[in-house]
């Protein structure tokens, strides 16, 4: 039986052998090793996380559907049939924007409130094939349109570090769940920063892969902006999950060539001496909070200490029409859902109506303008290897911050004031990551973004591992954990 609501968040009478805080925060790869060696079982780990979800998630609302009975049944099957699959028996959460066969998939929209697909997306199929056990679906704003996980259907997700604040979005449920130790690792997606934003807000490592690295099959991806990727506490776990997610599917319109070696291998190889450009200047006129500047300055100093060539330089990404041009593309996303628009949130309904008024000529001009801008930006990597920026312009903001303004376009502009640095990598298709290197005076995580060269996922992971070894973050836990 599959639970289609978040009401049943645990399994009565379960008593896992590893019911300790440290067990919940073990890396996913270490959990896989323990299962293979027989030191624990998949069923014990799943029961542990189901108990933690039942105890902690009512305060966070990171999950919208918990599959307690199905997850335990799958875990027992994994225990009965040992495998060399990389994550055999390890629990995972899937963002509720990915279709999961037999498990409710709402896209956080009232239009899909009871939708149960009969198919998996390609990434979910790969997750199952890797041996993972799906324990549930994580919260997201409707259709993943904005950077705050405040759903009309599924409620508000709160930040584990401070429940009055946002965990970011649109993968806010995934980030909150991993940060609080409700799962060891999570699937996420990123169309304008939706992995990196919540990774920064929740103190995690998040990687947006290169365009074409991970397939969107069986669906398309609007102008190639969005991709699935890993949300994790460690670089090793993220690299190994990227190995699982990556790969071509027949008919993919974009395709990144496979890496020479698995990402889980290259992530542990030291990077060469890199040319690192550091900038606090966003592509739009947006002030950057001093805590975010301090995080960037600290990261730049660390990379200098590690032997990299660090300089101040800004890519040619300033464009006075960037917001309006990007919105002309972004607003089409909600309009593609074949549902009654009266069931959409006012924001997405407004965007869909604006998209209907857009002519084919207007859309084509916007696409061409963004492609020209992308070419100009990417040319900067001829003289640098990595560009370092703050991930966000502000620390995590209060719940409801977006709603202090009225109208869909003004709400999107409000998003940009929070996230001016992230969407450029979606536009260019370059890999980008958020690394949890700084905590504010108020004890809030502040991420630093690194944008790599085209198809430079392995380079970013190698650099991230070096940074993680020099300044570890895995021992930092939110109070709610």
C-alpha positions in Angstrom: 0.0 0.0 0.0 1.2 3.5 -0.8 0.3 6.4 1.5 -0.9 9.3 -0.7 -0.8 11.9 2.1 1.7 13.1 4.6 -0.5 12.1 7.6 1.1 8.7 8.1 4.7 9.7 8.7 6.1 6.6 10.4 5.5 3.0 11.1 4.0 2.0 14.4 6.2 -0.3 16.5 9.3 0.1 14.4 12.5 0.0 16.5 15.6 0.4 14.3 18.9 -0.8 15.6 20.6 2.4 14.5 18.2 4.9 16.1 20.9 7.5 16.9 21.6 11.0 15.7 24.9 10.1 14.2 23.4 7.2 12.3 20.9 9.5 10.7 23.8 11.8 9.5 26.0 9.1 8.1 26.9 9.7 4.4 24.7 7.8 1.9 27.8 6.0 0.6 28.7 4.9 4.1 25.2 3.6 4.6 25.5 1.6 1.4 28.7 0.1 2.6 27.2 -0.9 6.0 24.3 -2.6 4.2 26.6 -4.5 1.9 28.8 -5.6 4.8 25.7 -6.8 6.8 26.4 -4.3 9.6 23.0 -2.9 9.2 20.0 -3.5 6.9 18.0 -1.3 4.6 14.9 -2.0 6.6 16.6 -0.6 9.8 17.7 2.5 8.0 14.3 3.1 6.4 12.6 2.6 9.8 15.1 5.1 11.4 14.3 7.8 8.9 10.5 7.2 9.0 10.7 7.6 12.8 12.6 10.9 12.4 10.2 12.1 9.8 7.3 11.4 12.2 9.0 13.2 15.0 10.6 16.2 13.3 8.8 16.9 10.0 5.6 18.3 11.5 7.7 21.3 12.4 9.3 21.6 8.9 6.8 20.2 6.4 9.6 19.1 4.1 7.6 16.0 2.9 4.3 16.1 1.1 3.9 12.3 0.7 5.6 9.7 2.9 5.6 6.1 1.6 6.1 4.3 4.9 4.7 0.9 4.1 6.0 0.9 0.5 9.5 2.0 1.6 9.7 -0.7 4.2 8.5 -3.4 1.8 11.1 -2.2 -0.8 13.8 -2.2 1.9 13.0 -5.8 2.9 13.3 -6.8 -0.8 16.6 -5.1 -1.0 17.8 -6.9 2.1 16.7 -10.3 0.6 18.5 -9.7 -2.6 22.0 -8.3 -2.1 23.3 -6.2 -5.0 26.4 -4.3 -6.2 24.2 -1.3 -7.0 26.0 1.8 -5.7 23.2 2.8 -3.3 21.6 -0.6 -2.6 19.1 -0.2 0.2 19.8 3.5 1.0 16.8 5.8 1.6 16.3 8.8 -0.6 13.7 11.5 -1.1 12.4 12.6 -4.5 11.3 16.2 -5.3 7.6 16.4 -6.0 8.2 17.7 -9.5 9.3 14.3 -10.7 6.7 11.7 -11.7 6.9 8.5 -9.6 5.0 5.4 -10.6 2.5 4.5 -7.9 3.4 7.4 -5.7 1.3 10.6 -5.6 3.0 13.4 -7.6 1.3 16.8 -7.1 3.7 19.4 -8.6 2.5 21.3 -5.5 -0.6 22.3 -7.5 -4.3 21.9 -6.6 -4.7 20.7 -10.3 -2.7 17.6 -9.5 -3.7 17.1 -5.9 -4.6 13.4 -6.3 -2.4 12.5 -9.3 -0.7 9.2 -9.1 1.4 8.5 -12.2 1.8 5.1 -13.8 5.3 5.8 -15.0 8.7 7.1 -13.7 10.7 9.9 -15.2 14.1 8.8 -16.4 15.9 10.1 -13.3 13.5 8.3 -11.0 14.1 5.1 -12.9 17.8 5.6 -12.6 17.4 6.2 -8.8 15.5 3.0 -8.4 18.0 1.1 -10.5 20.9 2.4 -8.3 19.2 0.5 -5.4 17.8 3.5 -3.5 14.6 3.2 -1.5 12.2 6.1 -2.0 10.8 7.1 1.4 8.7 10.1 0.1 8.2 13.2 -2.0 9.5 16.6 -0.9 7.7 19.9 -1.0 8.2 22.6 -3.7 6.4 25.7 -4.8 3.8 25.1 -7.5 5.6 23.9 -10.6 8.9 25.0 -9.1 8.3 28.6 -10.4 9.8 30.6 -7.5 12.6 30.5 -4.9 10.4 30.1 -1.8 8.8 26.8 -0.8 5.4 28.1 0.2 2.7 25.9 -1.4 -1.0 26.7 -1.6 -1.7 22.9 -1.8 1.0 21.4 0.4 1.8 24.2 2.9 5.0 26.1 3.9 8.3 24.4 4.3 10.5 25.9 7.1 14.2 26.2 7.5 15.7 23.8 10.0 18.1 26.4 11.2 15.3 28.9 12.0 11.7 27.9 11.5 10.6 31.5 10.8 12.8 31.6 7.7 12.6 30.1 4.3 14.6 27.1 3.3 14.7 28.5 -0.2 13.3 26.9 -3.3 12.2 25.4 -5.4 13.9 22.3 -3.9 13.2 23.6 -0.4 11.7 20.4 0.9 14.6 18.4 -0.3 17.1 20.7 1.4 15.2 20.9 4.7 14.9 17.1 4.8 18.6 16.5 4.2 19.7 19.3 6.5 17.5 18.0 9.4 18.7 14.4 8.9 15.3 13.0 7.6 17.1 11.4 4.7 20.8 11.1 3.9 20.5 12.5 0.4 17.9 13.8 -2.0 16.9 14.3 -5.6 16.4 18.0 -6.6 15.9 20.1 -9.7 17.3 23.5 -10.8 15.8 25.8 -13.4 17.0 29.2 -12.1 18.9 28.2 -9.0 16.5 25.8 -7.4 19.2 23.5 -6.1 21.8 26.1 -5.1 19.3 28.5 -3.4 18.1 26.0 -0.8 21.6 24.5 -0.4 22.8 27.9 0.6 19.8 28.5 2.9 20.1 25.1 4.6 23.9 24.6 4.8 24.3 21.9 2.2 26.3 21.1 -0.9 24.2 21.4 -4.1 25.3 21.0 -7.7 23.4 22.1 -10.8 24.9 19.9 -13.5 25.7 21.0 -17.1 23.0 21.2 -19.6 22.4 17.8 -21.2 24.2 16.0 -18.3 21.0 14.7 -16.9 18.0 13.8 -19.1 14.6 15.3 -18.6 12.9 12.4 -20.3 10.1 11.7 -21.0 9.5 15.4 -20.9 11.2 18.4 -22.5 13.0 21.2 -20.7 12.0 24.7 -21.5 14.9 26.1 -23.5 17.2 23.7 -21.5 17.0 25.8 -18.4 16.1 23.1 -15.9 17.9 20.0 -14.8 17.9 17.4 -12.0 20.8 17.2 -9.7 22.0 16.1 -6.2 21.3 17.7 -2.8 23.7 16.3 -0.2 25.8 17.0 2.9 29.0 15.7 1.3 30.7 16.2 -2.0 31.3 12.4 -2.3 27.6 11.7 -2.0 26.7 14.3 -4.5 29.3 13.1 -7.0 28.1 9.5 -6.7 24.4 10.5 -7.1 25.4 12.5 -10.2 26.9 9.3 -11.6 23.5 7.7 -11.1 21.4 10.6 -12.6 23.6 11.4 -15.6 23.2 9.9 -19.0 21.6 10.2 -22.4 18.1 9.1 -23.1 16.8 8.6 -26.7 15.6 11.8 -28.1 17.3 14.2 -25.7 17.6 17.6 -27.4 20.8 18.4 -25.4 23.6 16.0 -24.6 26.8 16.4 -22.6 29.5 13.9 -23.4 30.0 11.2 -20.7 32.9 11.9 -18.4 36.2 10.1 -18.9 35.9 8.6 -15.4 33.0 8.5 -13.0 32.4 11.7 -11.1 32.8 9.7 -7.9 36.4 9.1 -8.9 37.3 12.6 -10.3 35.8 14.2 -7.3 38.7 12.8 -5.2 41.4 13.9 -7.6 43.1 17.2 -6.7 42.3 20.0 -9.0 45.0 21.8 -11.0 46.0 25.3 -10.1 42.9 27.2 -11.2 42.3 30.7 -12.4 39.5 32.0 -10.2 37.6 35.2 -10.9 35.7 36.6 -7.9 32.9 39.0 -8.2 30.2 40.5 -5.9 28.6 42.3 -8.8 25.3 40.6 -9.9 23.9 40.9 -13.5 21.1 43.2 -12.2 21.1 46.2 -9.9 20.7 44.4 -6.7 22.4 45.2 -3.3 24.3 42.3 -1.7 24.1 41.8 2.0 27.4 42.2 4.0 27.1 38.6 5.3 27.0 37.3 1.7 30.0 39.5 0.8 31.9 38.2 3.9 31.2 34.6 2.8 32.6 35.3 -0.7 35.7 37.1 0.7 36.4 34.2 3.1 36.1 31.7 0.3 38.4 33.7 -2.0 41.0 33.9 0.8 40.7 30.1 1.2 41.3 29.4 -2.5 44.3 31.7 -2.4 45.7 29.7 0.5 45.1 26.5 -1.5 47.3 27.8 -4.2 44.9 29.0 -6.8 45.3 32.2 -8.8 42.5 34.5 -7.5 41.6 37.8 -8.9 38.6 40.2 -8.9 36.8 40.1 -12.3 33.2 40.1 -13.4 31.8 38.3 -16.5 30.1 40.5 -19.1 26.7 39.6 -17.7 25.2 43.0 -17.0 22.2 43.6 -19.2 19.5 46.2 -18.5 16.8 44.0 -20.2 17.8 40.7 -18.6 14.9 40.4 -16.1 12.2 41.2 -18.7 13.8 39.0 -21.3 14.2 36.0 -18.9 10.6 36.4 -17.7 9.3 36.2 -21.3 10.7 32.7 -21.3 10.0 31.7 -17.7 6.3 32.6 -17.8 5.7 30.0 -20.4 6.4 27.2 -18.0 3.1 27.4 -16.1 1.2 27.8 -19.3 2.3 24.4 -20.6 0.4 22.5 -18.0 -2.9 21.3 -19.5 -5.1 22.0 -16.5 -7.8 24.3 -15.3 -6.0 27.6 -14.6 -8.5 28.4 -11.9 -6.7 25.7 -9.9 -3.3 27.4 -10.2 -1.9 29.9 -7.7 -2.5 33.5 -8.6 1.1 33.9 -9.4 1.3 31.0 -11.9 -2.2 31.9 -13.3 -1.0 35.4 -14.0 2.2 34.2 -15.7 0.2 31.7 -17.8 -2.1 34.5 -18.9 0.8 36.7 -19.7 2.3 33.9 -21.8 -0.9 33.5 -23.7 -0.6 37.2 -24.8 3.0 36.7 -25.9 3.4 36.4 -29.7 5.6 33.8 -31.4 7.7 36.7 -32.6 8.1 38.1 -29.1 9.1 34.6 -27.7 11.6 34.1 -30.6 13.2 37.4 -30.0 13.6 36.7 -26.3 15.2 33.3 -26.9 17.6 34.9 -29.5 18.5 37.7 -27.1 19.2 35.2 -24.2 21.3 33.0 -26.5 23.4 36.0 -27.6 23.9 37.0 -23.9 24.9 33.4 -23.1 27.5 33.4 -25.8 28.9 36.7 -24.5 29.0 35.4 -20.9 30.6 32.0 -21.7 33.4 33.7 -23.7 34.7 34.9 -20.3 35.8 31.4 -19.4 38.5 31.6 -22.1 40.5 33.6 -19.5 39.3 31.9 -16.3 38.4 28.5 -15.0 35.9 29.2 -12.2 33.8 32.3 -11.3 33.1 32.7 -7.6 30.1 34.7 -6.4 27.8 34.8 -3.4 25.1 32.2 -4.0 22.4 34.6 -2.8 22.2 38.4 -2.3 20.6 37.9 1.2 20.7 35.4 4.0 17.6 33.3 4.3 14.6 35.6 4.4 11.4 35.3 6.5 8.5 33.1 5.4 6.1 35.3 3.4 8.8 37.7 2.2 7.8 37.2 -1.4 4.2 38.1 -0.7 5.1 41.6 0.6 4.6 42.7 -3.0 1.6 42.2 -5.4 1.4 40.9 -8.9 3.2 38.0 -10.6 5.9 40.0 -12.3 6.6 42.0 -9.1 6.8 38.7 -7.1 9.4 37.4 -9.7 11.3 40.6 -9.4 11.3 40.1 -5.6 12.8 36.6 -6.2 15.6 38.2 -8.2 16.4 40.5 -5.3 17.1 37.4 -3.3 18.7 35.3 -6.1 20.4 37.5 -8.7 23.5 35.3 -9.2 22.0 31.8 -9.8 19.9 31.9 -13.1 22.8 32.9 -15.3 24.2 29.3 -15.2 20.9 28.0 -16.2 20.9 30.4 -19.1 24.4 29.4 -20.3 24.0 25.7 -19.4 27.2 25.7 -17.3 27.6 23.7 -14.1 27.4 25.6 -10.9 27.5 24.7 -7.2 26.8 26.2 -3.8 29.3 25.3 -1.1 28.4 25.9 2.6 31.4 27.8 3.7 30.0 30.5 6.0 27.6 31.0 8.9 26.2 34.4 9.8 26.4 36.0 13.2 22.9 34.8 13.7 24.0 31.2 13.0 22.5 31.0 9.5 24.2 29.2 6.7 25.5 31.4 3.8 26.6 29.6 0.6 29.2 30.6 -2.0 28.6 29.8 -5.6 31.2 28.5 -8.1 30.4 28.5 -11.8 32.5 26.1 -13.9 33.4 26.1 -17.6 31.0 24.4 -20.0 30.7 20.6 -19.2 33.1 21.3 -16.2 31.2 19.2 -13.7 34.2 17.1 -12.8 36.4 20.2 -12.3 33.8 21.7 -9.9 33.5 18.5 -7.9 37.3 18.2 -7.6 37.5 21.8 -6.3 34.6 21.2 -3.9 36.3 18.2 -2.4 39.5 20.2 -1.9 37.5 23.0 -0.2 35.6 20.4 1.9 38.8 18.9 3.1 40.3 22.3 4.0 37.1 23.6 5.7 34.8 20.7 6.7 31.1 21.5 7.3 29.5 18.1 7.9 29.7 18.5 11.7 27.3 21.5 11.6 23.7 20.4 12.4 20.6 22.6 12.7 19.1 22.7 16.2 15.9 20.8 15.2 18.0 17.8 14.3 
